[in-house]
Amino acid sequence: MAKDLTKMNENEKTWVRLFRAHTVLERAREMELSRVGITLPQAAVLYFLGTARETLTPTKLARLTYKEPHTASGLLNRMEEQGLIKKTKDLKRKNLVRVSLTKKGGEIFKRLLSERVVINITSCLSKKELDTLNELTDKLFERTIELLREMQPNPYGTTL
């Protein structure tokens, strides 16, 4: 049974609000991305590959997406099977794998960029509200990283 919000402290009430907002935003974005035929984790990989200034490795992608290395590896394998990405061995360092977009992945990345209604949901906020929100979410992000480091020495491999 859910805890009565009237018996929660302010931090707990805020957590519920953040969780609620995250959940509905994520669901809306998933629905938006389904029109392109990809999932939220796939969209993140395509975004990082499509905007990277250097070739990315599976390890780097795991760090960028805050995924455990084995989780990122499974995701990349499925995306390769779907023809969205290509993994190639580095010619100089045989134990290094590089990940790149395929033609199909590049086309979907371009379509992904046109599906931005949910991403721009904050357009309903004023500049001041947006600045405050960015400041607060950055602060919460940094504190969460600290907590993760305390709970697990190397969360997400060595990403944090």
Buried (B, 14 or more C-beta within 10 A) or exposed (E): EEEEEEEEEEEEBEEBEEEEEEEEBEEBBBEBBEEBEBBEBBBBBBBBBBEBEEEBBBBBBBBBBBBEBEBBBEBBEBBBEBEBBBBEEEEEEEEBBBBBBBEEBBEBBEBBBEBEEBBEBEEEEEEEEEEEEEEEEEEEEEEEBEEBEEEEEEBBBEBB
